[in-house]
Amino acid sequence: MAETPSNCGNVEHQGQGPKVNARAIAAWFMREVLPLESYLTQFLRANWRNPSDVTDLRQEVYSRIWLAAVRQIPDDPKRFLFVTARNLLITRLRDEHVVPIEAIAELDAVDFAADAPGPDRIIIARAELRRLQSALDRLPPRCREAIVLAHIEELSGHEIAQRMNISESAVSAHLRRGLRALTDAMYSEERGEKS
């Protein structure tokens, strides 16, 4: 699921493989990455439900980009920045133990082992998946299709654009709207609100 853009750049060979000079990284970072900070912040705010996490998420993205640049400076810093941010958000969601939507079809057929979660956790997980499925069903058809293709079938933006016969920017817009609507629906239900 994680996407890695192609990397290349001016590198110095030191020890075991290519390493980039620290000054070159700092200059590159200040010239190519920091000017994108407002776009990165906007992306994180639009795609993460807790605004108070945005500063920490941004710093984590910067840290990951810096570490990647030590090995090799990316060719396309803007693309690399947003792919890194997207992958960080996906990792954070996984760390929060979000159950994948495709598991809903298999829950009834699973033979639970002795060390499996108890019945209470299973009921909670099923309820969460039903809520997610209900929220997904309420999305506009094109947003739902883009979400399913991206997050269930794990297609790239380019592949989704081809499949839906739309531009990649339209795919991004559908994904952004769909994810925001899903998040709003899930959290408004959690707070007892009607969506």
N, CA, C and O of each residue as an XYZ file, in Angstrom:
780
protein
N       0.822     -1.185      0.000
C       0.000      0.000      0.000
C       0.865      1.247      0.000
O       0.519      2.226     -0.662
N       1.979      1.244      0.721
C       2.853      2.407      0.777
C       3.494      2.624     -0.574
O       3.974      1.677     -1.198
N       3.504      3.842     -1.023
C       4.044      4.200     -2.317
C       5.359      4.916     -2.102
O       5.460      5.758     -1.210
N       6.366      4.606     -2.892
C       7.644      5.265     -2.776
C       8.018      5.869     -4.105
O       8.232      5.134     -5.070
N       8.103      7.188     -4.191
C       8.497      7.797     -5.444
C       9.951      7.487     -5.760
O      10.744      7.183     -4.869
N      10.286      7.568     -7.028
C      11.666      7.291     -7.412
C      12.580      8.375     -6.851
O      12.226      9.553     -6.810
N      13.742      7.955     -6.428
C      14.710      8.883     -5.844
C      15.936      8.958     -6.735
O      16.315      7.985     -7.386
N      16.535     10.110     -6.747
C      17.877     10.259     -7.281
C      18.339     11.653     -6.945
O      17.536     12.479     -6.511
N      19.569     11.930     -7.126
C      20.099     13.244     -6.799
C      21.608     13.169     -6.746
O      22.187     12.111     -6.991
N      22.256     14.284     -6.429
C      23.698     14.298     -6.307
C      24.078     13.645     -4.996
O      23.648     14.078     -3.927
N      24.882     12.605     -5.082
C      25.257     11.879     -3.871
C      26.759     11.719     -3.813
O      27.447     11.731     -4.834
N      27.250     11.568     -2.604
C      28.651     11.243     -2.403
C      28.705      9.819     -1.896
O      27.874      9.428     -1.077
N      29.646      9.045     -2.355
C      29.773      7.677     -1.868
C      30.633      7.685     -0.621
O      31.787      8.113     -0.639
N      30.035      7.192      0.480
C      30.748      7.110      1.746
C      30.421      5.771      2.369
O      29.257      5.494      2.656
N      31.397      4.955      2.580
C      31.162      3.688      3.267
C      30.296      2.761      2.440
O      30.619      2.465      1.290
N      29.178      2.292      3.028
C      28.333      1.285      2.402
C      27.238      1.902      1.553
O      26.094      1.955      2.005
N      27.510      2.345      0.415
C      26.473      2.870     -0.466
C      26.448      4.386     -0.474
O      27.204      5.039      0.246
N      25.569      4.935     -1.299
C      25.527      6.385     -1.455
C      24.971      7.084     -0.218
O      23.980      6.653      0.371
N      25.629      8.163      0.153
C      25.163      9.022      1.243
C      25.212     10.447      0.718
O      26.068     10.787     -0.099
N      24.306     11.266      1.182
C      24.271     12.655      0.738
C      24.914     13.520      1.811
O      24.686     13.307      3.002
N      25.707     14.482      1.401
C      26.374     15.415      2.283
C      25.338     16.171      3.115
O      24.319     16.604      2.577
N      25.582     16.336      4.421
C      24.629     16.990      5.336
C      24.324     18.425      4.904
O      23.181     18.871      5.012
N      25.324     19.147      4.421
C      25.083     20.512      3.946
C      24.188     20.523      2.716
O      23.328     21.390      2.563
N      24.404     19.550      1.846
C      23.571     19.454      0.644
C      22.127     19.155      1.036
O      21.190     19.683      0.436
N      21.956     18.305      2.046
C      20.599     17.981      2.517
C      19.944     19.236      3.090
O      18.800     19.549      2.759
N      20.666     19.949      3.944
C      20.111     21.151      4.568
C      19.726     22.182      3.505
O      18.648     22.773      3.571
N      20.599     22.393      2.541
C      20.304     23.370      1.482
C      19.100     22.918      0.662
O      18.205     23.709      0.366
N      19.088     21.636      0.298
C      17.956     21.088     -0.464
C      16.657     21.212      0.335
O      15.628     21.622     -0.201
N      16.714     20.857      1.613
C      15.531     20.881      2.474
C      14.957     22.295      2.563
O      13.749     22.493      2.440
N      15.835     23.269      2.778
C      15.371     24.655      2.904
C      14.862     25.203      1.571
O      13.918     25.993      1.542
N      15.478     24.790      0.482
C      15.110     25.298     -0.840
C      13.860     24.604     -1.396
O      13.012     25.258     -2.002
N      13.739     23.282     -1.195
C      12.692     22.514     -1.863
C      11.532     22.081     -0.956
O      10.391     22.004     -1.411
N      11.814     21.800      0.313
C      10.787     21.224      1.183
C      10.076     22.281      2.028
O       8.847     22.334      2.044
N      10.836     23.117      2.724
C      10.214     24.100      3.611
C       9.236     25.047      2.912
O       8.234     25.419      3.522
N       9.479     25.455      1.656
C       8.481     26.313      0.994
C       7.119     25.630      0.803
O       6.125     26.304      0.535
N       7.069     24.296      0.939
C       5.818     23.553      0.776
C       5.066     23.381      2.095
O       4.046     22.693      2.142
N       5.566     24.004      3.171
C       4.995     23.793      4.495
C       3.504     24.128      4.573
O       2.740     23.381      5.185
N       3.084     25.219      3.973
C       1.662     25.581      4.054
C       0.793     24.549      3.341
O      -0.305     24.242      3.805
N       1.273     24.008      2.215
C       0.523     22.975      1.507
C       0.468     21.689      2.335
O      -0.568     21.028      2.411
N       1.594     21.349      2.950
C       1.643     20.157      3.795
C       0.680     20.310      4.976
O      -0.071     19.387      5.290
N       0.703     21.463      5.619
C      -0.185     21.710      6.764
C      -1.641     21.613      6.333
O      -2.462     21.021      7.034
N      -1.957     22.182      5.202
C      -3.323     22.127      4.679
C      -3.731     20.672      4.393
O      -4.851     20.269      4.708
N      -2.836     19.899      3.806
C      -3.103     18.489      3.522
C      -3.353     17.707      4.811
O      -4.291     16.914      4.893
N      -2.509     17.936      5.812
C      -2.658     17.214      7.077
C      -3.970     17.602      7.775
O      -4.663     16.744      8.321
N      -4.300     18.879      7.756
C      -5.568     19.314      8.375
C      -6.767     18.707      7.674
O      -7.750     18.337      8.316
N      -6.686     18.605      6.354
C      -7.812     18.077      5.577
C      -7.969     16.566      5.750
O      -9.065     16.036      5.568
N      -6.890     15.871      6.098
C      -6.933     14.415      6.114
C      -6.746     13.783      7.485
O      -6.678     12.558      7.594
N      -6.663     14.591      8.526
C      -6.512     14.051      9.880
C      -7.563     14.681     10.770
O      -7.754     15.897     10.741
N      -8.239     13.876     11.552
C      -9.403     14.346     12.313
C      -9.058     15.211     13.507
O      -9.914     15.967     13.965
N      -7.844     15.137     14.035
C      -7.495     15.887     15.239
C      -6.524     17.018     14.885
O      -5.335     16.767     14.689
N      -7.013     18.253     14.802
C      -6.160     19.382     14.410
C      -4.962     19.592     15.335
O      -3.940     20.122     14.900
N      -5.067     19.190     16.592
C      -3.945     19.400     17.519
C      -2.752     18.493     17.194
O      -1.656     18.718     17.708
N      -2.947     17.478     16.353
C      -1.859     16.575     15.966
C      -1.070     17.084     14.763
O      -0.002     16.554     14.457
N      -1.583     18.102     14.080
C      -1.002     18.518     12.798
C       0.467     18.924     12.926
O       1.275     18.548     12.077
N       0.829     19.673     13.951
C       2.222     20.108     14.119
C       3.140     18.910     14.302
O       4.207     18.842     13.691
N       2.729     17.964     15.140
C       3.548     16.763     15.350
C       3.649     15.927     14.079
O       4.717     15.406     13.757
N       2.548     15.802     13.365
C       2.561     15.045     12.116
C       3.501     15.698     11.102
O       4.260     15.012     10.417
N       3.445     17.021     11.014
C       4.312     17.744     10.079
C       5.780     17.503     10.411
O       6.596     17.275      9.517
N       6.114     17.556     11.704
C       7.502     17.312     12.119
C       7.932     15.879     11.805
O       9.073     15.640     11.410
N       7.016     14.931     11.983
C       7.327     13.538     11.659
C       7.574     13.370     10.161
O       8.465     12.622      9.760
N       6.786     14.065      9.332
C       6.994     14.024      7.881
C       8.377     14.587      7.555
O       9.126     13.997      6.776
N       8.710     15.727      8.154
C      10.030     16.323      7.916
C      11.151     15.378      8.327
O      12.155     15.250      7.626
N      10.977     14.725      9.455
C      11.993     13.787      9.931
C      12.185     12.634      8.945
O      13.312     12.248      8.634
N      11.069     12.093      8.459
C      11.150     10.975      7.506
C      11.803     11.420      6.194
O      12.585     10.680      5.596
N      11.472     12.633      5.758
C      12.054     13.133      4.509
C      13.556     13.341      4.678
O      14.341     13.004      3.792
N      13.944     13.892      5.807
C      15.370     14.120      6.071
C      16.127     12.798      6.069
O      17.184     12.683      5.449
N      15.583     11.799      6.766
C      16.249     10.491      6.813
C      16.346      9.859      5.429
O      17.355      9.234      5.103
N      15.311     10.016      4.620
C      15.354      9.491      3.255
C      16.402     10.233      2.430
O      17.106      9.629      1.620
N      16.502     11.537      2.638
C      17.466     12.342      1.875
C      18.901     12.001      2.244
O      19.806     12.209      1.436
N      19.129     11.482      3.447
C      20.481     11.058      3.828
C      20.954      9.963      2.879
O      22.124      9.916      2.500
N      20.028      9.084      2.500
C      20.387      8.020      1.560
C      20.464      8.558      0.136
O      21.398      8.259     -0.607
N      19.457      9.361     -0.232
C      19.426      9.906     -1.588
C      18.363     11.009     -1.654
O      17.235     10.823     -1.198
N      18.730     12.129     -2.212
C      17.791     13.244     -2.331
C      16.751     12.905     -3.399
O      17.112     12.557     -4.523
N      15.470     13.004     -3.059
C      14.417     12.661     -4.021
C      14.416     13.591     -5.226
O      14.729     14.777     -5.116
N      14.064     13.042     -6.356
C      13.946     13.796     -7.606
C      12.809     14.813     -7.552
O      12.972     15.963     -7.959
N      11.661     14.377     -7.048
C      10.456     15.200     -7.044
C      10.067     15.462     -5.583
O       9.282     14.707     -5.009
N      10.610     16.526     -4.980
C      10.390     16.764     -3.550
C       8.918     16.935     -3.173
O       8.491     16.463     -2.119
N       8.147     17.601     -4.017
C       6.741     17.826     -3.686
C       5.990     16.502     -3.626
O       5.258     16.245     -2.671
N       6.166     15.676     -4.627
C       5.514     14.360     -4.651
C       5.985     13.526     -3.465
O       5.180     12.888     -2.787
N       7.288     13.535     -3.220
C       7.848     12.751     -2.116
C       7.267     13.228     -0.775
O       6.956     12.411      0.092
N       7.123     14.534     -0.610
C       6.563     15.104      0.613
C       5.145     14.592      0.857
O       4.823     14.161      1.964
N       4.302     14.639     -0.169
C       2.909     14.247      0.016
C       2.732     12.737      0.112
O       1.845     12.266      0.824
N       3.551     11.981     -0.583
C       3.499     10.519     -0.430
C       3.932     10.146      0.988
O       3.336      9.271      1.616
N       4.968     10.810      1.483
C       5.434     10.558      2.849
C       4.350     10.911      3.859
O       4.111     10.160      4.804
N       3.697     12.044      3.663
C       2.616     12.463      4.574
C       1.464     11.465      4.530
O       0.929     11.080      5.570
N       1.089     11.053      3.335
C      -0.007     10.079      3.206
C       0.348      8.766      3.895
O      -0.476      8.195      4.609
N       1.573      8.286      3.681
C       1.996      7.035      4.298
C       2.035      7.151      5.821
O       1.709      6.193      6.522
N       2.429      8.309      6.333
C       2.433      8.525      7.785
C       1.015      8.439      8.336
O       0.789      7.804      9.366
N       0.057      9.074      7.661
C      -1.328      9.030      8.120
C      -1.863      7.601      8.094
O      -2.577      7.189      9.008
N      -1.524      6.855      7.065
C      -1.948      5.454      6.981
C      -1.352      4.658      8.134
O      -2.042      3.858      8.767
N      -0.068      4.881      8.405
C       0.591      4.183      9.513
C      -0.060      4.530     10.842
O      -0.291      3.651     11.672
N      -0.358      5.816     11.048
C      -1.008      6.233     12.298
C      -2.369      5.566     12.457
O      -2.721      5.129     13.553
N      -3.136      5.487     11.371
C      -4.440      4.829     11.441
C      -4.292      3.350     11.783
O      -5.052      2.811     12.587
N      -3.318      2.708     11.171
C      -3.075      1.290     11.484
C      -2.674      1.122     12.937
O      -3.109      0.182     13.602
N      -1.845      2.031     13.432
C      -1.406      1.953     14.827
C      -2.560      2.116     15.801
O      -2.495      1.639     16.934
N      -3.614      2.788     15.363
C      -4.795      2.957     16.206
C      -5.713      1.741     16.116
O      -6.824      1.756     16.646
N      -5.255      0.708     15.457
C      -5.982     -0.563     15.339
C      -7.294     -0.426     14.587
O      -8.308     -1.001     14.983
N      -7.272      0.336     13.502
C      -8.453      0.442     12.669
C      -8.590     -0.873     11.903
O      -7.633     -1.334     11.282
N      -9.756     -1.464     11.945
C      -9.999     -2.749     11.298
C     -10.241     -2.516      9.810
O     -11.045     -1.655      9.453
N      -9.561     -3.268      8.926
C      -9.764     -3.063      7.495
C     -11.197     -3.403      7.079
O     -11.792     -4.349      7.594
N     -11.735     -2.634      6.156
C     -13.120     -2.801      5.738
C     -13.366     -4.164      5.094
O     -14.463     -4.709      5.210
N     -12.352     -4.725      4.414
C     -12.561     -6.012      3.754
C     -12.782     -7.137      4.762
O     -13.245     -8.216      4.392
N     -12.457     -6.899      6.029
C     -12.646     -7.917      7.054
C     -14.112     -8.135      7.378
O     -14.462     -9.172      7.940
N     -14.978     -7.194      7.042
C     -16.398     -7.327      7.392
C     -17.018     -8.568      6.773
O     -17.861     -9.209      7.401
N     -16.624     -8.919      5.570
C     -17.191    -10.081      4.906
C     -16.701    -11.379      5.535
O     -17.380    -12.402      5.454
N     -15.524    -11.343      6.163
C     -14.923    -12.554      6.701
C     -15.201    -12.769      8.183
O     -14.929    -13.855      8.695
N     -15.726    -11.787      8.882
C     -15.880    -11.908     10.325
C     -16.714    -13.105     10.748
O     -16.370    -13.780     11.719
N     -17.804    -13.382     10.040
C     -18.672    -14.488     10.422
C     -18.038    -15.846     10.126
O     -18.401    -16.841     10.753
N     -17.105    -15.904      9.189
C     -16.521    -17.174      8.792
C     -15.240    -17.510      9.555
O     -14.732    -18.625      9.432
N     -14.716    -16.585     10.329
C     -13.436    -16.795     11.000
C     -13.588    -17.747     12.174
O     -14.502    -17.603     12.986
N     -12.687    -18.719     12.261
C     -12.649    -19.644     13.391
C     -11.649    -19.073     14.384
O     -10.441    -19.136     14.155
N     -12.146    -18.514     15.492
C     -11.292    -17.817     16.426
C     -10.473    -18.784     17.270
O     -10.996    -19.768     17.793
N      -9.209    -18.496     17.393
C      -8.321    -19.306     18.222
C      -8.505    -18.911     19.686
O      -9.186    -17.932     19.991
N      -7.896    -19.677     20.584
C      -8.057    -19.448     22.020
C      -7.522    -18.082     22.434
O      -8.057    -17.470     23.359
N      -6.483    -17.596     21.773
C      -5.896    -16.314     22.153
C      -6.510    -15.141     21.377
O      -6.000    -14.023     21.434
N      -7.591    -15.398     20.662
C      -8.264    -14.354     19.893
C      -8.972    -13.394     20.843
O      -9.194    -13.721     22.009
N      -9.327    -12.207     20.343
C     -10.038    -11.245     21.189
C     -11.344    -11.849     21.706
O     -11.931    -12.735     21.085
N     -11.770    -11.351     22.840
C     -12.999    -11.841     23.448
C     -14.228    -11.400     22.682
O     -14.137    -10.583     21.765
N     -15.384    -11.942     23.056
C     -16.626    -11.618     22.356
C     -16.955    -10.130     22.363
O     -17.510     -9.618     21.391
N     -16.622     -9.433     23.437
C     -16.907     -8.004     23.503
C     -16.141     -7.232     22.437
O     -16.690     -6.332     21.801
N     -14.874     -7.583     22.243
C     -14.065     -6.902     21.218
C     -14.566     -7.227     19.817
O     -14.543     -6.375     18.929
N     -15.016     -8.455     19.624
C     -15.547     -8.852     18.316
C     -16.814     -8.066     18.012
O     -16.995     -7.591     16.890
N     -17.676     -7.928     18.980
C     -18.925     -7.187     18.793
C     -18.630     -5.725     18.476
O     -19.249     -5.136     17.590
N     -17.686     -5.149     19.203
C     -17.309     -3.756     18.959
C     -16.744     -3.588     17.556
O     -17.088     -2.640     16.849
N     -15.867     -4.523     17.151
C     -15.264     -4.450     15.812
C     -16.331     -4.574     14.731
O     -16.300     -3.841     13.743
N     -17.274     -5.497     14.914
C     -18.348     -5.660     13.933
C     -19.204     -4.398     13.853
O     -19.588     -3.964     12.766
N     -19.493     -3.827     14.992
C     -20.291     -2.597     15.010
C     -19.556     -1.476     14.279
O     -20.161     -0.724     13.515
N     -18.247     -1.368     14.519
C     -17.443     -0.332     13.842
C     -17.459     -0.552     12.332
O     -17.594      0.397     11.559
N     -17.322     -1.805     11.924
C     -17.323     -2.094     10.489
C     -18.687     -1.802      9.870
O     -18.765     -1.299      8.749
N     -19.747     -2.110     10.586
C     -21.090     -1.791     10.074
C     -21.264     -0.278      9.945
O     -21.823      0.206      8.961
N     -20.788      0.460     10.937
C     -20.871      1.927     10.872
C     -20.089      2.449      9.678
O     -20.551      3.337      8.961
N     -18.890      1.888      9.468
C     -18.064      2.305      8.341
C     -18.754      1.967      7.022
O     -18.777      2.786      6.103
N     -19.314      0.761      6.929
C     -20.005      0.367      5.705
C     -21.202      1.277      5.458
O     -21.449      1.679      4.321
N     -21.941      1.602      6.503
C     -23.097      2.497      6.380
C     -22.659      3.884      5.908
O     -23.291      4.478      5.035
N     -21.564      4.398      6.495
C     -21.041      5.708      6.084
C     -20.562      5.657      4.633
O     -20.774      6.598      3.869
N     -19.917      4.556      4.261
C     -19.435      4.386      2.884
C     -20.619      4.346      1.915
O     -20.555      4.931      0.834
N     -21.683      3.669      2.293
C     -22.871      3.580      1.437
C     -23.536      4.933      1.227
O     -24.194      5.142      0.208
N     -23.375      5.860      2.174
C     -24.000      7.181      2.059
C     -23.177      8.169      1.215
O     -23.646      9.265      0.910
N     -21.958      7.780      0.841
C     -21.130      8.680      0.023
C     -21.723      8.827     -1.374
O     -22.413      7.930     -1.856
N     -21.455      9.957     -2.022
C     -21.832     10.074     -3.440
C     -21.141      8.954     -4.227
O     -20.024      8.565     -3.883
N     -21.781      8.435     -5.267
C     -21.245      7.268     -5.987
C     -19.797      7.412     -6.447
O     -19.018      6.470     -6.303
N     -19.414      8.571     -6.999
C     -18.049      8.723     -7.514
C     -17.025      8.748     -6.373
O     -15.936      8.190     -6.504
N     -17.374      9.395     -5.257
C     -16.480      9.406     -4.091
C     -16.318      7.988     -3.554
O     -15.207      7.556     -3.250
N     -17.437      7.262     -3.439
C     -17.400      5.893     -2.939
C     -16.524      5.020     -3.841
O     -15.706      4.238     -3.356
N     -16.702      5.161     -5.157
C     -15.922      4.370     -6.095
C     -14.426      4.662     -5.938
O     -13.610      3.740     -5.924
N     -14.072      5.933     -5.821
C     -12.661      6.308     -5.654
C     -12.099      5.745     -4.350
O     -10.980      5.233     -4.329
N     -12.869      5.836     -3.261
C     -12.421      5.316     -1.956
C     -12.197      3.810     -2.035
O     -11.176      3.307     -1.567
N     -13.146      3.093     -2.625
C     -13.034      1.630     -2.733
C     -11.818      1.258     -3.581
O     -11.056      0.365     -3.210
N     -11.632      1.929     -4.703
C     -10.495      1.617     -5.578
C      -9.164      1.912     -4.891
O      -8.201      1.160     -5.043
N      -9.114      3.015     -4.132
C      -7.851      3.405     -3.487
C      -7.559      2.593     -2.237
O      -6.432      2.136     -2.047
N      -8.555      2.405     -1.383
C      -8.287      1.845     -0.062
C      -8.666      0.379      0.098
O      -8.267     -0.257      1.074
N      -9.418     -0.160     -0.829
C      -9.731     -1.585     -0.752
C      -8.997     -2.335     -1.852
O      -8.349     -3.349     -1.597
N      -9.100     -1.833     -3.075
C      -8.385     -2.477     -4.172
C      -6.935     -2.013     -4.266
O      -6.143     -2.590     -5.012
N      -6.586     -0.971     -3.510
C      -5.222     -0.441     -3.414
C      -4.631     -0.036     -4.764
O      -3.464     -0.307     -5.045
N      -5.443      0.613     -5.593
C      -4.959      1.117     -6.871
C      -4.304      2.478     -6.673
O      -4.632      3.204     -5.734
N      -3.385      2.814     -7.555
C      -2.743      4.134     -7.512
C      -3.701      5.176     -8.075
O      -4.709      4.840     -8.697
N      -3.372      6.441     -7.849
C      -4.186      7.528     -8.380
C      -4.314      7.459     -9.895
O      -5.381      7.718    -10.451
N      -3.223      7.111    -10.549
C      -3.228      6.990    -12.012
C      -4.161      5.865    -12.460
O      -4.934      6.031    -13.403
N      -4.084      4.722    -11.781
C      -4.936      3.584    -12.129
C      -6.418      3.904    -11.888
O      -7.287      3.523    -12.672
N      -6.680      4.607    -10.794
C      -8.063      4.993    -10.490
C      -8.582      5.939    -11.566
O      -9.713      5.800    -12.032
N      -7.748      6.905    -11.958
C      -8.145      7.867    -12.997
C      -8.497      7.142    -14.292
O      -9.489      7.469    -14.944
N      -7.682      6.158    -14.659
C      -7.962      5.391    -15.872
C      -9.259      4.595    -15.726
O     -10.087      4.579    -16.636
N      -9.430      3.940    -14.586
C     -10.610      3.099    -14.362
C     -11.885      3.939    -14.355
O     -12.909      3.521    -14.896
N     -11.822      5.130    -13.738
C     -13.014      5.984    -13.630
C     -13.164      6.942    -14.815
O     -14.167      7.645    -14.943
N     -12.140      6.953    -15.681
C     -12.140      7.828    -16.855
C     -12.240      9.304    -16.461
O     -13.029     10.063    -17.023
N     -11.411      9.690    -15.472
C     -11.338     11.078    -15.013
C      -9.877     11.436    -14.811
O      -9.007     10.570    -14.905
N      -9.600     12.704    -14.535
C      -8.217     13.137    -14.317
C      -7.747     12.730    -12.917
O      -8.558     12.453    -12.034
N      -6.436     12.701    -12.731
C      -5.884     12.367    -11.418
C      -6.256     13.429    -10.387
O      -6.442     13.108     -9.213
N      -6.368     14.684    -10.805
C      -6.783     15.726     -9.850
C      -8.232     15.510     -9.419
O      -8.586     15.783     -8.272
N      -9.069     15.020    -10.332
C     -10.453     14.706     -9.959
C     -10.485     13.529     -8.988
O     -11.297     13.505     -8.063
N      -9.602     12.557     -9.198
C      -9.498     11.419     -8.266
C      -9.130     11.943     -6.877
O      -9.741     11.556     -5.881
N      -8.133     12.821     -6.816
C      -7.713     13.392     -5.529
C      -8.863     14.117     -4.855
O      -9.058     13.994     -3.646
N      -9.627     14.873     -5.635
C     -10.760     15.613     -5.073
C     -11.813     14.650     -4.533
O     -12.348     14.864     -3.445
N     -12.115     13.585     -5.289
C     -13.089     12.589     -4.820
C     -12.601     11.911     -3.542
O     -13.377     11.706     -2.609
N     -11.307     11.561     -3.502
C     -10.757     10.908     -2.310
C     -10.801     11.839     -1.109
O     -11.180     11.430     -0.011
N     -10.418     13.075     -1.315
C     -10.422     14.048     -0.224
C     -11.832     14.239      0.326
O     -12.047     14.186      1.537
N     -12.793     14.462     -0.574
C     -14.190     14.636     -0.149
C     -14.724     13.383      0.529
O     -15.392     13.461      1.560
N     -14.424     12.223     -0.057
C     -14.914     10.962      0.498
C     -14.343     10.669      1.868
O     -15.075     10.275      2.776
N     -13.029     10.858      2.031
C     -12.405     10.598      3.334
C     -12.915     11.573      4.389
O     -13.145     11.191      5.537
N     -13.092     12.833      3.996
C     -13.618     13.816      4.946
C     -15.039     13.440      5.358
O     -15.384     13.517      6.537
N     -15.864     13.035      4.395
C     -17.249     12.653      4.696
C     -17.290     11.407      5.579
O     -18.095     11.328      6.507
N     -16.417     10.429      5.288
C     -16.371      9.220      6.125
C     -15.957      9.567      7.548
O     -16.565      9.102      8.513
N     -14.924     10.383      7.670
C     -14.451     10.771      8.998
C     -15.533     11.519      9.755
O     -15.787     11.241     10.927
N     -16.176     12.477      9.079
C     -17.251     13.235      9.723
C     -18.386     12.306     10.155
O     -18.902     12.428     11.265
N     -18.770     11.383      9.281
C     -19.875     10.468      9.600
C     -19.517      9.580     10.788
O     -20.327      9.391     11.695
N     -18.297      9.035     10.778
C     -17.884      8.126     11.853
C     -17.809      8.860     13.189
O     -18.261      8.336     14.208
N     -17.252     10.050     13.196
C     -17.064     10.751     14.461
C     -18.325     11.460     14.934
O     -18.498     11.665     16.135
N     -19.210     11.838     14.011
C     -20.472     12.432     14.455
C     -21.336     11.349     15.095
O     -22.039     11.622     16.067
N     -21.296     10.118     14.564
C     -22.021      9.002     15.176
C     -21.446      8.688     16.543
O     -22.182      8.394     17.485
N     -20.111      8.751     16.647
C     -19.454      8.461     17.924
C     -19.895      9.443     19.006
O     -20.059      9.076     20.169
N     -20.084     10.701     18.597
C     -20.515     11.730     19.555
C     -22.020     11.747     19.734
O     -22.547     12.567     20.486
N     -22.728     10.837     19.041
C     -24.170     10.754     19.190
C     -24.928     11.728     18.326
O     -26.117     11.958     18.549
N     -24.248     12.321     17.318
C     -24.900     13.260     16.418
C     -25.462     12.492     15.227
O     -25.057     11.357     14.977
N     -26.370     13.086     14.508
C     -26.870     12.489     13.268
C     -26.106     13.110     12.119
O     -25.894     14.322     12.090
N     -25.686     12.268     11.153
C     -24.939     12.805     10.014
C     -25.847     13.165      8.872
O     -25.378     13.631      7.834
